[in-house]
Structure formats: C-alpha cells, structure tokens
Amino acid sequence: MHQRRLILNRTPPSLRNTDQADTVYSMSTTLYWMTHDLRCDDNPALLKAIAGSDRLICVYCLDSQWLRPDRYQSTLMGTHRWHFLLQTLQELDQSLALNGQRLLFLQGDPVRQLSTLIETFKPDRLVVSEQIGVYERHQLRQLSLANPSIEFRSCWTHTLFAPHELPFELAQLPNQFTPFKHAVEATRRAIHPVAAPSRMPPPPANMPPAPLPLPSANILSPFRGGCREALAHLDHYFSQPHAHHYKTTRNALQGWNNSTHFSPWLANGSLSARRIIERLEAYEAAFGSNDSTRWIGFELLWREFFHWYALKHGVRLFHRSGIGSRAPLTSFYPERFRQWSQGNTPWPLVNACMHELNATGFLSNRGRQIAASALINELGVDWRYGAAWFQQQLIDHDLASNWGNWQYIAGVGADPRGGRHFNLAHQAAQFDPDGEYVARWAPEPEPPNTDSRDAADWPLQNRHD
C-alpha cells in the first residue's frame, strides 16, 4: 500500500467546499534520474524510487556536452554508442510501459533540465545512482544546491559492492589490483541481485510527451541495446560450455564466443555486474569451476577495482602523469594521431584493430592493448588522446575502465611494472599467425612513412625513394 502524508485542511468552514472531506491526502512524487542504470532488473535505485511514492517520473537526460568535441579533438560519445544507447532507451521505455510507466527523454544541460522539471512537478525527492566520474559528481552537487527544497537519495547500482562493503576506506584503496583482489576475496559477502518490480506508481497525469529519437539503421554492430537483449545474451552464454574455455580464448582478436561480450550492456547499466556473478556462480555449481570460469570473476573484479580507483583519484584519472609524479616522454603529433586513429600506420595489425574499432565500435581486449601500446610507445603520442578516441568510438566505453587501462599501458597508473610495451611483430605472430584478422580489416598495403614532415616542418623524402 502506498504511504501518504496526512495534511489537515485548515480552510475556514464558510469557505470550504462541503462536498470535500475535512482531510485531504498529499500525493508523494518521486523524480528518478536514470543514468547508468538503464534496466528494471536488479536495480536498487528503481526500488528506492518506487518505495513510498504515489507518482513516479522516470527521466533520462542526454547531456549535450557528450556530442561536442573536447580538448582531445574527440567527442565524449560517438555514433556507435549513441545508436546503442537509443536502442537501450527504447527497450527501457517499453519495459516501463508494461508497468504503466514511461521514460521522459530530455536533452541539454542536466542541471538546468532537471531543475525545470523539479520546478514544474515539485517532487518530494530525487533518486539517482551514485556516480564515479568527477564531472558527473559535480553535476549532482550542483543540482542539489540548486534545489534545496527536495530530498536527494542515492544508491550504488553500477558496482558489485557499496563503499561500506569494501574491506578498507576508499582513501586506503591499493593503487595496484592484486592487493585489492586479495582483500576483497578474503572478506567478500554473498551477492544477491534483486528482481524487477512487479508494480510501479504511475507518472503524473500532466507529464508532457518527450519521444525518443530513432536510432540510425546504417550502423554495423553485433550488439543490440537493452536489458532484454543483455539477459538473453547472458542466458545463451552460460547455456554453452564457453565459460570453461574462457581463459584460453579470451585473447583472440576475433570470434564471438572467445570472450563474454557482456561489456556493452555493463557499460550503460542495462546489465548489472551482480547479475553476471549470480549466473557465473550458478554455472559453476552446475558444471564445476576451473581457471577459466574463475577468470571471468577475476575480470569483473578488475572492473570493480578501476571504478573505486577512479573515485579515489578523481581528476588524476585524466592527468598526463596519472596518479604518479612523472609524465611519459610523449607529446601530441597531429599527423601521427590522425594516422593511428584512422588505421593508417606502418603496422598492419594496428591498422586492422583501428579499422574494426571505427567500423563496429568494438575491439577485443588484446586489440585494445596492441593499439594503445603502438600509440604511446611507437608513435610517442600523449596517451590521453588515445583514451579520448576510445571513449568516442567504443560502444562499451566505461569511464573508469577505459581511462584506468590507458594509464596502465602508459605506465602512469595501476601497473606495478611501469607500463606495457608490446612487440608488434610478436603480437602479430602469436595472435594472427595466418594473417586472417589483418586480411579482413586492413588488406591494403602499409603506408611508407609515419611522418611526412620533420621538426622544422620540412617535407621528408619517402624512405623507399
């Protein structure tokens, strides 16, 4: 039963409508700002928004900043992720409609858009998932300061654990993964996802329509957005024996069953990490565990580590020197960066990786490492430009994982070895021995030069002339 606040009607009897009761009920309204929790399944924030509410407004706001070029000459969201997001929002709207709800889609500055919504509907509270990013947390603070009359409630939906479940305070988070893993595994509690709600309060009767834009039909991607698609893929993956071979296949450059491919749905929150852990543990209980099944959980802990790492270090996630004090001996070379980003370098394997990324919005983990190492170590380009390009292109971009991994390769982050430099010839021989991957994605001959001009801006002679 919905909870309601009893308000005494203090209008003098002579002015009161005699057909009305002496007491009236004030409707409790909740504004639920959906961010990276775009699902009904295992969504504690949605349950928190429903509890005690008579009216519920579910809103998603596309930040206009995401579609503009940033300081690294990339946008925060590219075409592939935008397309995947729209599919996700459409499916979410359909799921909400089954419970008499709907998704209000807004675009612009979230603080302004939500403040206008608050002024119009005067909700009692706003519910939102906790954020990891510095910019996103700043927006929450701005919104709270701009609207002191309503209650703000938040909860953790994007991680396996909440801060109080970690075996240390955030300030004591280890800067490397291994001690984090050991501490978490030694104290880990059972993980219990929550079911989707069976009932939801309706939206206000006067909520205006805000139709979603239609996704483009000209996108090449093996993924389709939405919680239903995510759960179907989860069911399919664990109905096959792929998990028992994961550790031996995960480094392959191509092949749908060689890795889990959960990451796009994880990234925008249409699939929860807790739900994956639950299904993994059920699979192990039914079919046994081995190094491969345990490695899936191991990589979910890597994701978890990077999220708390990003929260701990804040803006240092974007510093050239990372969490250290010394920046790599790199710079920004526009021509080299353009060649790398378009897959036009002297290394066919790197070109193949970049062509696949640009065409599909996806790249294997091994391909990401190869491409990142080439940009930093072979081309000498500031790692942040690569991280920003991946942020634009990846359909599964996750702020903490992407920028944390780029710091790792550049030697300014969580890698105790001080960075990773991959031998490109060795990588090609090991992971593409027959040249099948290169033939598919980069069949053209390699370009002759990295630079066309020297440091004094004089044209360089072709080295093959």
HELIX and SHEET records of a PDB file:
HELIX    1   1 PRO A   13  LEU A   15  5                                   3    
HELIX    2   2 PRO A   44  ILE A   50  1                                   7    
HELIX    3   3 SER A   64  LEU A   67  5                                   4    
HELIX    4   4 THR A   79  ALA A   97  1                                  19    
HELIX    5   5 PRO A  110  PHE A  121  1                                  12    
HELIX    6   6 VAL A  134  ALA A  146  1                                  13    
HELIX    7   7 PRO A  163  GLU A  165  5                                   3    
HELIX    8   8 LEU A  170  GLN A  172  5                                   3    
HELIX    9   9 PHE A  177  THR A  187  1                                  11    
HELIX   10  10 CYS A  227  PHE A  238  1                                  12    
HELIX   11  11 PRO A  241  HIS A  245  5                                   5    
HELIX   12  12 TYR A  246  THR A  249  1                                   4    
HELIX   13  13 TRP A  256  ASN A  258  5                                   3    
HELIX   14  14 SER A  263  ASN A  268  1                                   6    
HELIX   15  15 ALA A  273  PHE A  287  1                                  15    
HELIX   16  16 ASP A  291  HIS A  313  1                                  23    
HELIX   17  17 GLY A  314  PHE A  318  5                                   5    
HELIX   18  18 PRO A  334  SER A  341  1                                   8    
HELIX   19  19 PRO A  348  THR A  360  1                                  13    
HELIX   20  20 ASN A  365  SER A  373  1                                   9    
HELIX   21  21 ALA A  374  GLU A  378  3                                   5    
HELIX   22  22 TRP A  383  GLN A  393  1                                  11    
HELIX   23  23 LEU A  399  ALA A  410  1                                  12    
HELIX   24  24 LEU A  424  PHE A  431  1                                   8    
HELIX   25  25 GLU A  436  TRP A  441  1                                   6    
SHEET    1   A 2 ARG A   5  LEU A   8  0                                        
SHEET    2   A 2 THR A  23  SER A  26 -1                                        
SHEET    1   B 5 LEU A 103  GLY A 108  0                                        
SHEET    2   B 5 ARG A  55  ASP A  63  1                                        
SHEET    3   B 5 THR A  29  MET A  34  1                                        
SHEET    4   B 5 ARG A 125  SER A 129  1                                        
SHEET    5   B 5 GLU A 151  CYS A 155  1                                        
END                                                                             
